[in-house]
Amino acid sequence: MNQLVRPREGRMIAGACLAVANRFGVNVVAVRILTVLATVFFGLSIWVYLLLWVLIPAER
């Protein structure tokens, strides 16, 4: 498993989904789709995304 950092390349908005996908070795598209679905159906995901954006350090 890789370190949890937001990469500079491949970001869509802030890179939080990409960071999570890279860390756990899963497809970034799947993480993005799950994030969108969780936001639409549960509403809480947007707050989690913003929290991850703030807490996960950016790649240097």
C-alpha positions as CSV (number, residue, x, y, z in Angstrom):
1,M,0.0,0.0,0.0
2,N,1.1,3.5,-0.8
3,Q,1.2,6.6,1.4
4,L,-2.0,8.6,1.7
5,V,-1.2,11.8,-0.2
6,R,-3.1,13.8,-2.8
7,P,-1.2,13.5,-6.1
8,R,-0.7,16.5,-8.3
9,E,-1.5,14.6,-11.5
10,G,-4.9,13.0,-12.2
11,R,-7.0,15.1,-9.8
12,M,-10.6,15.9,-10.7
13,I,-11.4,18.4,-7.9
14,A,-9.1,18.1,-4.9
15,G,-7.6,14.6,-5.3
16,A,-9.1,13.0,-2.3
17,C,-10.7,10.1,-4.2
18,L,-7.4,9.6,-6.1
19,A,-5.5,9.5,-2.8
20,V,-7.9,6.9,-1.3
21,A,-7.8,4.8,-4.5
22,N,-4.0,4.9,-4.6
23,R,-3.7,4.1,-0.9
24,F,-5.9,1.0,-1.0
25,G,-5.0,-0.1,-4.6
26,V,-8.5,0.2,-6.1
27,N,-9.7,1.7,-9.3
28,V,-10.1,5.5,-8.9
29,V,-13.2,5.5,-11.1
30,A,-14.9,3.1,-8.7
31,V,-14.1,5.4,-5.7
32,R,-15.4,8.4,-7.6
33,I,-18.6,6.7,-8.5
34,L,-19.1,5.5,-5.0
35,T,-18.5,9.0,-3.7
36,V,-21.0,10.5,-6.1
37,L,-23.6,7.9,-5.2
38,A,-23.1,8.3,-1.5
39,T,-23.5,12.1,-1.9
40,V,-26.7,11.7,-3.9
41,F,-28.3,9.1,-1.7
42,F,-26.9,10.0,1.8
43,G,-25.7,13.6,1.6
44,L,-23.0,13.0,4.2
45,S,-20.3,12.1,1.7
46,I,-19.7,15.7,0.7
47,W,-18.6,16.5,4.3
48,V,-16.3,13.5,4.4
49,Y,-14.8,14.6,1.0
50,L,-14.2,18.1,2.3
51,L,-12.6,16.7,5.5
52,L,-10.3,14.4,3.5
53,W,-9.4,17.4,1.3
54,V,-8.2,19.3,4.4
55,L,-6.6,16.4,6.2
56,I,-4.7,14.5,3.5
57,P,-1.5,16.3,2.7
58,A,-0.7,17.3,-0.9
59,E,2.2,15.6,-2.8
60,R,5.3,17.7,-2.8
